[in-house]
Amino acid sequence: MGPETAPAPTLGPDAPSPSPGQRVLLLACGALAREILAIRDQAGLSHMDLMCLPAILHNSPQKIPDAVAEAVARHRDAYDRIFVVYGDCGTGGLLQARCEELGVEMMPGPHCYAFFEGVPRFAEIQEQEFTAFYLTDFLVRQFDAFVTRPLGLDRHPELREMYFGNYEKLVYQAQTDDADLDAKARDCAAFLGLAYERRLTGYGDLERELRAL
């Protein structure tokens, strides 16, 4: 998924609301594009633009801070403010440090699973769910591209036990109530040999942060 531009909202409970006419760029992971645009359309935040970086960067999280920094440098002059809609996403704190260095804000939380579940709630359940494998709407749709093929399970199904032998269940965090996605998520769980649980989380903290404006 390449970069795209479309209206989108801002974030952060302590961030000041943009003044009338102020242009805001929301720099986000491509895996969140559909959700951000849905919230944008409902809230009517047409003064904000969305630029998405490729979601596949999650397979190489060490590249995320540089990719974000390059996008900020490229677009800073065209916007009054830039917000980064990533969690830590496996960068080990490097993305937060880079955003502070650049003087831009970012969404709090470790990753989008926590956004959708609610960051405080996700922190609580992690003590009981350390053997859970999570999928979102995006990852259910892109399961083959982001799980099956990158891990080589299409070519070497015997690797499944090595990758997922310590997991017990697949938790599908559903952003939308979609029977087709539910069925596909069940198939994903069966493919991985895991028990299945579906939670209709909606947009969680992501929606609350954006609608706070």
Sequence and secondary structure as in RCSB ss.txt:
>XXXX:A:sequence
MGPETAPAPTLGPDAPSPSPGQRVLLLACGALAREILAIRDQAGLSHMDLMCLPAILHNSPQKIPDAVAEAVARH
RDAYDRIFVVYGDCGTGGLLQARCEELGVEMMPGPHCYAFFEGVPRFAEIQEQEFTAFYLTDFLVRQFDAFVTRP
LGLDRHPELREMYFGNYEKLVYQAQTDDADLDAKARDCAAFLGLAYERRLTGYGDLERELRAL
>XXXX:A:secstr
    EEE     TTS    TT  EEEEEEGGGHHHHHHHHHHHT TTEEEEEE GGGGGSGGGHHHHHHHHHHHH
GGG SEEEEE   TTSTTHHHHHHHHHT EE  SSSHHHHHH HHHHHHHTTT TTEEEEEHHHHHTHIIIIITT
TTTTT GGGHHHHHTT  EEEEEESS  HHHHHHHHHHHHHHT EEEEEE TTHHHHHHHHT 
